[in-house]
Amino acid sequence: MDYGITQSSRSFCKSGNAHYRCRSLLIERAAQIFELVTAFIEGIKALASGGVETFGKIDRKSLGKNTSNTHWFSWRHLVWCDRINGKSCRKSSSVFRKRIDKAINKVIKKARKAFKGLVKKGKAKVKDIATKLIGWLKFKNKFKSKDGGNHTLFIKKKGKKQVFYVASDPTPVEKFLKDKKNKEKDKTKKGNIGKALSYYETTVITEENDVLNKEKEYKAEPDKKKKRSKRYEYQKATEKLRKTMQTFANKLSALEFGNENDETVRTKITSKKKGGRAGNVKAWPLTYLPGEFTGSTPKEKPPGWTGYAQDATDQWVRGHFLSEQLHGPGVNWNMAPISQSANSQMETVEHKMIPKIKEQGKFYYYITDATYDDSRTGDDKNIPTKIRIASGELKRKEGTTDKFIPKTKGPSVPISVGLPNLGGPPNLNVAGRPILESKGIKSGLARDILTCRDKFKETNGGFENLADLIASLKLMYSDSLTPKEGGQPSRRLKSLRTNHITELTNLISVEKKVKIE
């Protein structure tokens, strides 16, 4: 392969009196080549790690004049193997060449700076640079993509060409099925394993990518009307994927792998009612694969919903004890009427577990337990007074195939629910942001009130009165409250000003458009 050192350069280098100049020329040319190689490698990593969109954000203005020397590399021989961001094997097109060109400036400055520093210090040697180039030809580097997938970048010789390859490591389920298929001698069993593998690679992965893409589009859409439409498309794709996952899990079960292999363990959900109401729902183990149940939106009406919580003037929902995104079905034993405030707090816990169950071959647990006050009368007794969520990671109990014990335990999170408001002003302790805004509380302040109410241990879902509300907001703005999870939650305002206190006092104590109880 010609590394860009021309014939005239070679001839010049043979003359002894030009030794110093020749050495400098070689260093300069090798440095240029190494810049381009490094940049090209980073370009491929960027494409795999950030997706095609990454390239649209990269500016090439900082590229040096020597970047025209990219002709030495045979671009048309770039080959993409396996999957990267859901794309199947294909040779690079001129489009990819342009995009990778744009990525070069990401590292070219660093590479050039490093080599110039070596030359200035007299440390750069032709032999050293040659070693780097030889090392490049044998280059093999592993990296992780933005979606969490593992990939390997390497170079193989194909005829007289050096060809870049990017191969994605198979997922645990995929690898497991491939290994099983290769080892299986029975033709019928081998064929059935192949069908399950094909279903995973073509249907499951395609639909997973479709959900991810639709979710990105929905979240990024600024127009409200279009956002509703995109959200609906995202929800439809999600429902479709859930059914597909159930089908795939059934296919694995039909192959009689059981719980012997970590990759094929299915979720097991058990429930216990309390007085005909949803009481305790436990997913143990909770895994990537659904078990007997498939996650779904509310399909039934739990006690206390119809004719009561559903008609509240504040915002109430049929809350899942085990989220639909954690394989929880929308049926009565898994739901109870809860305030939007309580639902938001439950979602905070759920959203920490949802990405974890995508880790194939891992086991988790998720337990939701509700407390009721049976001394209440009417439908009040069907509203939980408190909900507690516990979650963590499991491991196999030694010597067993179907028993699991805690590996790590997360904190037990208590959530207060309150009662529906059936008349008069909405209760600030359970009302959602739209309702508070409809009563005259400005958007930024309304958002911060909900943050103060739901995100800190001291407030834990509610305030005693107006004075407690104001005092708690002041403490929140001074970072004096303890967050339930992680660091300080984001806020819309920087402080509670005098005009805010006046507005709240007028709405709550004078006009009585909002109450606290």
Secondary structure, DSSP 4 states (H G I P E B T S, - for coil): ---S--HHHHHHHHSGGGHHHHHHHHHHHHHHHHHHHHHHHHHHHHHHHH-GGGGGG---TT--GGGGGGGGS-GGG-EE-S-BTTBPSEE--HHHHHHHHHHTHHHHHHHHHHHHHHHHTT---HHHHHHHHHHHHT-EEEEE-TTS-EEEEEEEEETTEEEEEEEEPPPHHHHHHHHHHHH---HHHHHHHHHHHHHIIIIIHHHHHHHHHHHHHHHH--SHHHHHHHHHHHHHHHHHHHHHHHHHHHHHHHTT-TTSSGGGPBP-EEEEEETTEEEEEEEEEE-SB--S----S--S--TTTTTTGGG-SS-EEEEESS-GGGT--SSGGGEEEEEHHHHHHHHHHHHHHTTGGGSTT-EEEEEEEEE--TTS-GGGGGS-SEEEEEEEEEEEPTT-SS-EEEEEEPPPEEEE------SSSPBTTT--HHHHHHTT--HHHHHHHHHHHHSBTTTTT--SSHHHHHHHHHHHHTT-S-BSSSSPPP-S-SS--HHHHHHHHIIIIIS-SSB--
